[in-house]
Amino acid sequence: MRPQHAFFCAMLGAATLPTPVAASTSHADDIGWRACDPEETGWNAPALKARLQCGTMRVPLDHSHPAEGEVDVGLIRVLAGDPLRRMGSVFFNFGGPGGNPRRFLPVMADWWNTLEASDPVAGSLRTLADRYDLVAVVPRGLAGGRVYDCLAGRTAGPFNDLSVDASDANWAAATHDAVALAGDCGMDPFSPWVNTAQHVHDMEFARRLFGDAPLNFYGTSYGTWVGAWYAATYPDHVGRMLFDSTMDVTRYFHDAVYTQVMDVHELFLADAVGPALAAPETYGLGSDEAVLLQRVRTMPARAHERWLRTIGGPADLAAAVTLADWLGVDSRVDQATLGRRIASHAFSPDPDTNARIREAAGHLLSAYFSELPSAVDALLGTDGRSVHLAVVCNDTPWIREAAYWRAFARHMAAAYPGGSSNEAHLGLTCANWPGRDNVRPDMSRLGSIPDFLMIQAEFDPATSLANARRVLATYDNAHMVLARGLHGHGILNPSAPACVLSAAAGYLLDGRVPKAKLTSCEPSSAPIPRSLDTPTRLIDAQLKRLFKAS
């Protein structure tokens, strides 16, 4: 677990509030709103009561050719708490692709409604929830509309992690599985229409139903990709846009795959490798980075796949490479035998460090022998994973040559062992995807919308600061609040740094942006006060879990 810190940021510029508009006019009632089933949301929010509603709308299968038929798309909304003072809607996309907003929006709205409007940091979020409907269009293929699920019941072909097994036999097995996966998913005639372009048109369809103008938006991770595509497609309909943990929207998904591997590797070096090498007597891993990284590269494939992304510090790393060495000697050893060895082994001469490494080794041992689905799989389900695959493959013109992806796998494993995994398998799958590529909108049009705000952790393992900086530099109307020293992804939550909360809240409510293009929040000398009450702590934990999964 990486620590968070409290921050303070600069004063914000002022702006005026928009004029209130009539409550949900036009054809919004045609959707047939109903109370959301708690099983749909996975969250009990009695404070929202009848304000929390789910619905379904019929939209064109292809918005460019409406005569080709229609499809059901889900929605969720939380009505404005003060309907007589309603000012419009705020649309949400919580990332993925494959994250269902019916899981996210009730948690976020529950938090905003626990706040006091007089709170000097985040009170504007409560005012926003009182004066705006909080709305999300469920991305195509997810529960709530026409479901796209090409993974249910599918058994993947056996192959090892491509970053640690570069053999011809393993590559052939991975290629065979990727071709079969692309074929299985492409058999569904709905698959070409599960993409960002059609989702953006679905959002515009909903905006028109509600009779609201303009469209205000909050997006996290892939949600920033959605927001940018909407802004580039409908720049004249954009109001306020808040991007949390920004993707590099100026490029394609395959670029994001490459840069994410590099960024995760750099975090791995900074958080785990560097501290371990700085104290060789404490962690027992020597002082040679090249030697230690080679031990990471040669981990057993199953260990590498299940452990690598969970290594957050030197104790985790020491446990992982030690267990990997033991498994390399005897790959058929059972869990009980390894457990006894962990209990008796002296990992470090320092008692506290020894205890931390032993605890980490116990967690890794359970993960190695567990056959249960990961927390991410359990949360998203196979429809979320299917939608993720379809959007990623449909949105980008992937390189089709298999030889490229084999060279890619070898290069990433050699250069970035702390971040590389099975990315080449994704590339192979999308290279064989039978759907059609989207035509990306002209992203230069994002520069014509009103000023938009980005909030970003300095150390984000999924959407790096380098990518966010590229977006910031590309658009004159972009502003960023950077939380220095913060590790995290999807950082708008109850324990977020004060500067992030105040900037995000003020911007979403009335469009205030920082005076400077880049506002860096310096860490304070004390950690964030743990003064959150129990319900708010639960909300904070659930939001972080959801953002991590998406």
C-alpha positions as CSV (number, residue, x, y, z in Angstrom):
1,M,0.0,0.0,0.0
2,R,1.5,3.3,-1.0
3,P,1.0,6.4,1.3
4,Q,-1.1,9.4,0.4
5,H,-0.3,12.9,1.7
6,A,-2.2,16.1,2.3
7,F,-1.7,19.0,0.0
8,F,-2.7,22.6,-0.4
9,C,-3.1,24.5,-3.6
10,A,-3.3,28.0,-5.0
11,M,-6.3,30.3,-5.0
12,L,-8.7,29.7,-7.9
13,G,-10.1,32.3,-10.3
14,A,-13.8,33.1,-10.0
15,A,-16.6,32.5,-12.5
16,T,-20.4,33.0,-12.5
17,L,-23.1,30.3,-11.9
18,P,-25.2,29.3,-14.9
19,T,-28.9,30.1,-15.0
20,P,-31.3,27.4,-13.6
21,V,-33.3,25.5,-16.1
22,A,-36.5,23.6,-15.9
23,A,-36.4,20.1,-14.3
24,S,-36.1,17.2,-16.8
25,T,-38.3,18.4,-19.6
26,S,-38.3,17.2,-23.2
27,H,-38.5,13.4,-23.7
28,A,-36.6,12.3,-20.6
29,D,-39.7,10.7,-19.1
30,D,-40.0,8.4,-22.2
31,I,-37.1,6.4,-20.8
32,G,-39.4,4.8,-18.2
33,W,-37.3,5.5,-15.1
34,R,-37.6,3.1,-12.1
35,A,-36.0,2.5,-8.8
36,C,-32.6,0.8,-9.2
37,D,-32.4,-2.7,-7.9
38,P,-29.6,-2.9,-5.2
39,E,-28.2,-5.9,-7.1
40,E,-27.6,-3.6,-10.1
41,T,-25.7,-1.1,-8.1
42,G,-23.9,-3.2,-5.5
43,W,-24.3,-0.3,-3.1
44,N,-27.0,0.5,-0.5
45,A,-27.6,4.3,-0.5
46,P,-30.9,4.9,1.4
47,A,-30.1,8.6,1.7
48,L,-30.6,9.0,-2.0
49,K,-34.1,7.3,-1.8
50,A,-36.3,7.9,-4.9
51,R,-33.7,10.2,-6.4
52,L,-31.7,7.1,-7.6
53,Q,-33.2,5.8,-10.8
54,C,-32.3,3.4,-13.6
55,G,-33.7,3.3,-17.1
56,T,-33.2,2.1,-20.6
57,M,-33.4,4.1,-23.9
58,R,-33.6,2.9,-27.5
59,V,-30.9,4.4,-29.7
60,P,-29.8,3.8,-33.3
61,L,-27.4,0.8,-33.6
62,D,-25.3,3.1,-35.9
63,H,-26.0,6.8,-35.4
64,S,-24.6,7.5,-38.8
65,H,-27.1,5.1,-40.4
66,P,-30.2,5.2,-38.2
67,A,-32.2,3.0,-40.5
68,E,-30.0,-0.1,-39.7
69,G,-32.0,-0.7,-36.5
70,E,-31.9,0.1,-32.8
71,V,-30.4,-1.2,-29.6
72,D,-31.1,-0.8,-25.9
73,V,-28.7,1.3,-23.8
74,G,-28.9,1.6,-20.0
75,L,-28.9,4.8,-17.9
76,I,-28.6,5.7,-14.3
77,R,-29.3,9.0,-12.6
78,V,-29.5,10.7,-9.3
79,L,-32.0,13.6,-9.5
80,A,-31.1,17.0,-8.2
81,G,-31.7,17.3,-4.4
82,D,-33.3,20.7,-4.9
83,P,-35.4,20.3,-8.1
84,L,-36.8,23.9,-8.0
85,R,-33.2,25.2,-8.4
86,R,-32.1,22.6,-10.9
87,M,-29.5,23.9,-13.4
88,G,-29.0,20.9,-15.6
89,S,-27.1,17.6,-15.7
90,V,-23.6,16.3,-15.1
91,F,-22.6,13.2,-17.1
92,F,-20.2,10.6,-15.8
93,N,-17.9,8.0,-17.2
94,F,-15.9,6.0,-14.7
95,G,-13.4,4.3,-17.0
96,G,-12.5,0.8,-18.1
97,P,-13.5,0.4,-20.8
98,G,-15.9,-2.0,-19.2
99,G,-16.7,-0.2,-15.9
100,N,-20.5,0.0,-15.4
101,P,-21.6,3.4,-14.0
102,R,-24.4,1.7,-12.2
103,R,-21.7,0.4,-9.8
104,F,-20.0,3.8,-9.5
105,L,-22.5,6.6,-9.6
106,P,-24.5,5.7,-6.5
107,V,-21.3,5.6,-4.4
108,M,-20.1,8.9,-5.7
109,A,-23.5,10.5,-5.3
110,D,-23.8,9.0,-1.8
111,W,-20.6,10.7,-0.8
112,W,-21.5,14.1,-2.3
113,N,-24.8,14.0,-0.4
114,T,-23.0,13.4,2.9
115,L,-21.1,16.7,2.5
116,E,-22.1,20.0,3.9
117,A,-22.4,22.8,1.4
118,S,-20.5,25.1,3.8
119,D,-17.4,22.8,3.7
120,P,-14.6,25.1,2.5
121,V,-12.9,22.3,0.6
122,A,-15.5,20.0,-1.0
123,G,-18.8,21.8,-0.2
124,S,-19.4,22.7,-3.8
125,L,-19.9,19.0,-4.5
126,R,-22.9,19.0,-2.3
127,T,-24.3,22.1,-4.0
128,L,-23.7,20.4,-7.3
129,A,-25.7,17.3,-6.2
130,D,-28.5,19.6,-5.0
131,R,-28.7,21.6,-8.3
132,Y,-27.8,19.1,-11.0
133,D,-29.0,15.6,-12.0
134,L,-26.0,13.2,-11.9
135,V,-26.3,11.1,-15.0
136,A,-24.4,8.2,-16.7
137,V,-25.1,6.5,-19.9
138,V,-24.2,2.8,-19.5
139,P,-21.6,2.0,-22.2
140,R,-22.8,-0.4,-24.9
141,G,-22.6,-4.1,-24.0
142,L,-22.9,-3.7,-20.3
143,A,-25.8,-4.8,-18.0
144,G,-28.7,-2.3,-18.3
145,G,-28.9,-2.5,-22.0
146,R,-28.1,-5.0,-24.8
147,V,-25.4,-7.2,-23.2
148,Y,-22.2,-8.1,-25.1
149,D,-20.5,-11.0,-23.5
150,C,-18.1,-13.1,-25.6
151,L,-16.2,-14.5,-22.6
152,A,-18.8,-16.3,-20.6
153,G,-17.9,-20.0,-20.5
154,R,-14.8,-19.5,-22.6
155,T,-11.7,-21.3,-21.5
156,A,-8.5,-19.7,-22.6
157,G,-5.9,-21.8,-24.4
158,P,-3.0,-22.6,-22.1
159,F,0.0,-20.4,-22.5
160,N,2.5,-18.8,-20.2
161,D,3.1,-15.1,-19.6
162,L,4.7,-13.8,-22.8
163,S,7.1,-11.6,-20.9
164,V,8.8,-14.6,-19.2
165,D,8.3,-17.4,-21.7
166,A,9.6,-16.4,-25.1
167,S,9.8,-20.0,-26.5
168,D,8.4,-20.8,-30.0
169,A,5.9,-23.3,-28.4
170,N,4.5,-20.7,-26.0
171,W,4.3,-18.0,-28.7
172,A,2.4,-20.4,-30.9
173,A,0.0,-21.3,-28.1
174,A,-0.6,-17.6,-27.3
175,T,-1.2,-16.7,-31.0
176,H,-3.6,-19.6,-31.4
177,D,-5.6,-18.4,-28.4
178,A,-5.6,-14.7,-29.6
179,V,-6.9,-15.7,-33.0
180,A,-9.6,-17.9,-31.4
181,L,-10.6,-15.1,-29.0
182,A,-10.9,-12.6,-31.8
183,G,-13.0,-15.0,-33.8
184,D,-15.2,-15.9,-30.9
185,C,-15.9,-12.3,-29.9
186,G,-16.3,-11.3,-33.6
187,M,-19.1,-13.8,-34.1
188,D,-21.5,-11.5,-32.3
189,P,-22.9,-9.1,-34.9
190,F,-23.1,-6.4,-32.2
191,S,-19.3,-6.4,-31.6
192,P,-18.5,-3.6,-34.3
193,W,-20.9,-1.2,-32.5
194,V,-19.3,-1.6,-29.1
195,N,-17.0,1.4,-29.3
196,T,-16.3,4.9,-28.1
197,A,-17.7,6.7,-31.1
198,Q,-21.2,5.1,-30.7
199,H,-21.1,5.6,-26.9
200,V,-20.4,9.3,-27.5
201,H,-23.4,9.5,-29.8
202,D,-25.5,7.7,-27.1
203,M,-24.5,10.4,-24.7
204,E,-25.5,13.2,-27.1
205,F,-28.8,11.3,-27.7
206,A,-29.4,11.3,-23.9
207,R,-28.5,15.0,-23.6
208,R,-31.1,15.9,-26.1
209,L,-33.7,13.8,-24.4
210,F,-33.1,15.7,-21.2
211,G,-33.4,19.0,-22.9
212,D,-30.1,20.2,-21.3
213,A,-27.4,22.3,-22.8
214,P,-24.5,22.2,-22.5
215,L,-23.2,18.8,-21.4
216,N,-21.1,18.9,-18.2
217,F,-18.8,15.9,-17.7
218,Y,-16.6,14.1,-15.2
219,G,-14.5,11.2,-16.5
220,T,-11.8,9.0,-15.0
221,S,-9.1,7.1,-16.8
222,Y,-10.8,5.8,-20.0
223,G,-13.6,8.2,-19.1
224,T,-11.2,11.0,-20.1
225,W,-10.9,9.4,-23.5
226,V,-14.7,9.4,-23.7
227,G,-14.9,13.0,-22.7
228,A,-12.3,14.0,-25.2
229,W,-14.0,12.1,-28.0
230,Y,-17.3,13.8,-27.1
231,A,-15.7,17.2,-27.0
232,A,-14.1,16.6,-30.4
233,T,-17.4,15.4,-31.9
234,Y,-19.7,17.9,-30.3
235,P,-17.5,20.9,-29.3
236,D,-20.4,23.3,-29.4
237,H,-22.4,21.3,-26.8
238,V,-19.7,21.2,-24.1
239,G,-19.9,22.9,-20.8
240,R,-17.5,21.9,-18.1
241,M,-15.2,18.9,-18.4
242,L,-13.2,17.4,-15.5
243,F,-10.6,14.8,-16.4
244,D,-9.4,12.6,-13.5
245,S,-6.2,10.5,-14.2
246,T,-6.0,11.5,-17.9
247,M,-5.2,9.2,-20.8
248,D,-3.1,10.6,-23.6
249,V,-6.1,11.4,-25.8
250,T,-3.9,12.7,-28.6
251,R,-2.8,9.1,-29.5
252,Y,-4.2,5.6,-29.8
253,F,-4.7,2.7,-27.5
254,H,-1.6,0.8,-28.7
255,D,0.5,3.9,-27.7
256,A,-1.1,3.8,-24.2
257,V,-0.2,0.1,-23.9
258,Y,3.4,0.9,-24.6
259,T,3.7,3.9,-22.3
260,Q,1.9,2.1,-19.5
261,V,4.4,-0.7,-19.5
262,M,7.3,1.9,-19.3
263,D,5.5,3.9,-16.6
264,V,4.7,0.9,-14.4
265,H,8.4,-0.3,-14.7
266,E,9.6,3.2,-13.6
267,L,7.3,3.0,-10.5
268,F,8.6,-0.5,-9.8
269,L,12.1,0.8,-9.9
270,A,11.3,3.8,-7.6
271,D,9.1,2.0,-5.1
272,A,10.6,-1.5,-4.8
273,V,14.0,-1.9,-6.6
274,G,15.6,1.3,-5.5
275,P,14.9,1.0,-1.8
276,A,15.9,-2.7,-1.8
277,L,19.2,-2.0,-3.4
278,A,19.9,0.9,-1.1
279,A,19.8,-1.4,1.9
280,P,21.3,-4.7,0.7
281,E,22.0,-6.1,4.2
282,T,18.4,-5.5,5.2
283,Y,16.7,-7.0,2.2
284,G,19.3,-9.5,1.1
285,L,18.9,-8.6,-2.6
286,G,22.4,-7.3,-3.3
287,S,23.2,-3.9,-4.8
288,D,23.3,-4.7,-8.5
289,E,20.2,-3.5,-10.3
290,A,20.9,-5.6,-13.4
291,V,21.2,-8.8,-11.4
292,L,18.0,-8.1,-9.5
293,L,16.0,-7.3,-12.6
294,Q,17.3,-10.6,-14.2
295,R,15.8,-12.4,-11.2
296,V,12.5,-10.7,-11.9
297,R,12.7,-11.7,-15.5
298,T,13.3,-15.3,-14.7
299,M,10.5,-15.8,-12.2
300,P,8.2,-18.7,-13.0
301,A,5.5,-17.6,-15.4
302,R,2.7,-18.2,-13.0
303,A,4.5,-16.3,-10.3
304,H,5.3,-13.4,-12.6
305,E,1.7,-13.1,-13.8
306,R,0.1,-13.2,-10.3
307,W,2.6,-11.3,-8.3
308,L,4.3,-8.6,-10.4
309,R,1.5,-5.9,-10.2
310,T,1.1,-6.4,-6.5
311,I,4.7,-5.5,-5.6
312,G,4.5,-2.1,-4.0
313,G,7.7,-2.0,-2.0
314,P,11.1,-3.6,-1.1
315,A,9.5,-6.1,1.3
316,D,7.1,-7.4,-1.4
317,L,10.0,-7.6,-3.8
318,A,12.2,-9.6,-1.4
319,A,9.4,-12.0,-0.8
320,A,8.7,-12.4,-4.5
321,V,12.2,-13.2,-5.7
322,T,12.9,-15.5,-2.7
323,L,9.7,-17.5,-3.3
324,A,10.5,-17.5,-7.1
325,D,13.9,-18.9,-6.4
326,W,12.4,-21.7,-4.3
327,L,9.8,-22.5,-7.0
328,G,12.6,-22.5,-9.6
329,V,14.3,-25.3,-7.7
330,D,11.1,-27.4,-7.2
331,S,8.1,-26.3,-9.2
332,R,6.0,-29.1,-7.9
333,V,6.3,-28.1,-4.2
334,D,2.9,-27.9,-2.4
335,Q,1.4,-24.9,-0.6
336,A,1.8,-26.4,2.9
337,T,5.5,-27.1,2.4
338,L,6.2,-23.6,1.2
339,G,4.2,-22.2,4.0
340,R,6.3,-24.0,6.6
341,R,9.5,-22.8,4.8
342,I,8.2,-19.2,4.9
343,A,7.5,-19.5,8.6
344,S,11.0,-20.7,9.5
345,H,13.1,-18.7,7.0
346,A,15.1,-15.7,8.0
347,F,14.4,-13.2,5.3
348,S,16.2,-10.3,7.0
349,P,18.4,-9.7,10.1
350,D,16.2,-6.8,11.0
351,P,13.2,-8.1,13.0
352,D,10.6,-5.6,11.7
353,T,11.7,-6.0,8.0
354,N,11.8,-9.8,8.5
355,A,8.2,-9.7,9.7
356,R,7.1,-7.5,6.8
357,I,8.7,-9.8,4.2
358,R,7.2,-12.9,5.8
359,E,3.8,-11.4,5.8
360,A,4.2,-10.4,2.1
361,A,5.4,-13.9,1.3
362,G,2.2,-15.3,2.8
363,H,0.0,-13.2,0.6
364,L,2.0,-14.1,-2.5
365,L,1.8,-17.8,-1.6
366,S,-2.0,-17.6,-1.4
367,A,-2.2,-15.8,-4.7
368,Y,0.1,-18.4,-6.4
369,F,-2.1,-21.3,-5.4
370,S,-5.5,-19.7,-5.7
371,E,-7.8,-20.5,-8.5
372,L,-10.4,-17.9,-7.5
373,P,-11.1,-15.0,-9.9
374,S,-9.3,-11.8,-9.2
375,A,-11.1,-9.0,-7.5
376,V,-11.2,-7.1,-10.8
377,D,-12.7,-10.1,-12.6
378,A,-15.3,-10.5,-9.8
379,L,-16.2,-6.9,-10.0
380,L,-16.4,-6.4,-13.8
381,G,-17.6,-9.8,-14.8
382,T,-17.2,-11.3,-18.2
383,D,-19.4,-8.6,-19.9
384,G,-17.1,-5.9,-18.6
385,R,-14.1,-7.7,-19.8
386,S,-15.8,-8.3,-23.2
387,V,-16.7,-4.7,-23.6
388,H,-13.1,-3.7,-22.6
389,L,-11.7,-5.9,-25.4
390,A,-14.2,-4.8,-28.0
391,V,-13.7,-1.1,-27.3
392,V,-9.9,-1.3,-27.2
393,C,-9.8,-3.3,-30.5
394,N,-12.5,-1.3,-32.3
395,D,-11.1,2.2,-31.3
396,T,-7.6,1.7,-32.7
397,P,-6.1,0.7,-36.1
398,W,-3.9,-2.0,-34.6
399,I,-0.8,-3.3,-36.4
400,R,-1.7,-6.5,-38.1
401,E,1.6,-8.3,-38.4
402,A,2.2,-11.0,-35.8
403,A,6.0,-10.6,-36.2
404,Y,5.6,-7.0,-34.8
405,W,3.9,-8.3,-31.6
406,R,6.5,-11.0,-31.0
407,A,9.3,-8.4,-31.3
408,F,7.2,-6.1,-29.1
409,A,7.0,-8.8,-26.4
410,R,10.7,-9.5,-26.4
411,H,11.6,-5.8,-26.3
412,M,9.3,-5.0,-23.4
413,A,10.3,-8.0,-21.4
414,A,14.0,-7.1,-21.8
415,A,13.7,-3.4,-21.3
416,Y,10.9,-3.1,-18.8
417,P,10.7,-6.3,-16.7
418,G,8.9,-4.5,-13.9
419,G,6.0,-3.5,-16.1
420,S,5.7,-6.0,-18.9
421,S,3.2,-8.9,-18.9
422,N,0.8,-10.2,-21.6
423,E,0.4,-7.0,-23.6
424,A,1.5,-8.7,-26.8
425,H,-1.4,-11.1,-26.5
426,L,-3.8,-8.1,-26.5
427,G,-2.0,-6.8,-29.6
428,L,-2.4,-10.2,-31.3
429,T,-6.1,-10.4,-30.4
430,C,-6.8,-6.9,-31.8
431,A,-4.6,-7.6,-34.8
432,N,-7.1,-10.4,-35.7
433,W,-10.2,-8.6,-34.6
434,P,-12.9,-8.9,-37.2
435,G,-14.7,-5.7,-36.3
436,R,-14.1,-2.4,-38.0
437,D,-11.9,0.4,-36.7
438,N,-13.5,3.6,-35.5
439,V,-12.8,6.8,-37.3
440,R,-11.4,9.0,-34.5
441,P,-12.7,12.5,-34.4
442,D,-10.4,15.4,-35.1
443,M,-8.8,15.8,-31.6
444,S,-7.7,19.4,-32.4
445,R,-11.3,20.4,-31.8
446,L,-10.8,19.7,-28.1
447,G,-8.9,23.0,-28.1
448,S,-12.1,24.9,-29.0
449,I,-14.2,24.0,-25.9
450,P,-14.2,26.1,-22.7
451,D,-11.3,25.7,-20.3
452,F,-11.2,22.1,-19.0
453,L,-9.5,20.8,-15.8
454,M,-7.3,17.8,-15.2
455,I,-6.5,16.3,-11.8
456,Q,-3.6,14.0,-11.6
457,A,-1.5,12.0,-9.1
458,E,2.2,12.3,-9.7
459,F,2.6,8.5,-9.4
460,D,-0.3,6.9,-11.3
461,P,0.3,3.3,-12.4
462,A,-2.4,3.3,-15.1
463,T,-2.4,6.8,-16.6
464,S,1.0,8.3,-16.2
465,L,1.9,11.9,-15.5
466,A,3.9,12.0,-18.7
467,N,0.7,11.3,-20.7
468,A,-1.3,13.9,-18.8
469,R,1.5,16.5,-19.4
470,R,1.3,15.8,-23.1
471,V,-2.4,16.6,-23.1
472,L,-1.8,19.7,-21.0
473,A,0.9,20.9,-23.5
474,T,-1.3,20.2,-26.5
475,Y,-4.3,22.3,-25.6
476,D,-4.1,25.9,-24.5
477,N,-7.5,25.6,-22.7
478,A,-6.3,22.7,-20.5
479,H,-5.4,23.2,-16.8
480,M,-4.0,20.7,-14.4
481,V,-3.9,20.3,-10.6
482,L,-1.0,17.9,-9.9
483,A,-0.8,16.2,-6.5
484,R,2.9,15.7,-6.0
485,G,4.0,12.6,-4.1
486,L,0.6,11.0,-4.5
487,H,0.3,7.4,-5.7
488,G,-3.2,6.7,-7.0
489,H,-5.6,6.4,-9.9
490,G,-9.0,7.9,-9.9
491,I,-8.2,10.4,-7.2
492,L,-11.5,12.2,-6.6
493,N,-12.5,10.5,-3.4
494,P,-13.2,11.5,0.3
495,S,-9.5,11.1,1.3
496,A,-8.2,13.0,-1.7
497,P,-5.7,15.9,-1.1
498,A,-7.5,19.1,-0.2
499,C,-6.2,20.9,-3.3
500,V,-7.7,18.2,-5.6
501,L,-11.1,18.3,-3.8
502,S,-11.3,22.1,-3.8
503,A,-10.3,22.5,-7.4
504,A,-12.5,19.7,-8.7
505,A,-15.5,20.9,-6.7
506,G,-15.2,24.5,-7.7
507,Y,-14.7,23.7,-11.3
508,L,-17.6,21.3,-11.6
509,L,-20.0,23.7,-9.9
510,D,-19.2,26.9,-11.7
511,G,-16.3,26.5,-14.0
512,R,-13.5,28.0,-11.9
513,V,-10.1,26.9,-13.1
514,P,-6.7,27.6,-11.4
515,K,-5.0,30.8,-12.4
516,A,-1.9,28.9,-13.6
517,K,-2.0,26.3,-16.3
518,L,-0.2,23.9,-14.0
519,T,-0.8,24.0,-10.2
520,S,1.5,21.7,-8.2
521,C,0.3,20.8,-4.7
522,E,3.3,20.3,-2.4
523,P,3.0,17.7,0.3
524,S,2.4,18.9,3.8
525,S,4.4,17.7,6.8
526,A,1.5,15.6,8.1
527,P,-0.6,12.9,6.5
528,I,-4.3,13.3,5.7
529,P,-6.2,13.5,9.0
530,R,-8.2,10.3,9.5
531,S,-11.3,12.1,10.6
532,L,-13.6,10.5,8.2
533,D,-16.7,9.0,9.9
534,T,-17.3,5.3,9.3
535,P,-19.8,5.6,6.4
536,T,-17.5,8.0,4.6
537,R,-14.6,5.6,5.1
538,L,-16.7,2.9,3.5
539,I,-17.5,5.2,0.6
540,D,-13.8,6.1,0.2
541,A,-12.7,2.4,0.2
542,Q,-15.4,1.4,-2.3
543,L,-14.5,4.2,-4.7
544,K,-10.8,3.3,-4.6
545,R,-11.7,-0.4,-5.2
546,L,-13.9,0.5,-8.1
547,F,-11.3,2.9,-9.7
548,K,-8.6,0.3,-9.3
549,A,-10.7,-2.3,-11.1
550,S,-11.6,0.1,-13.9
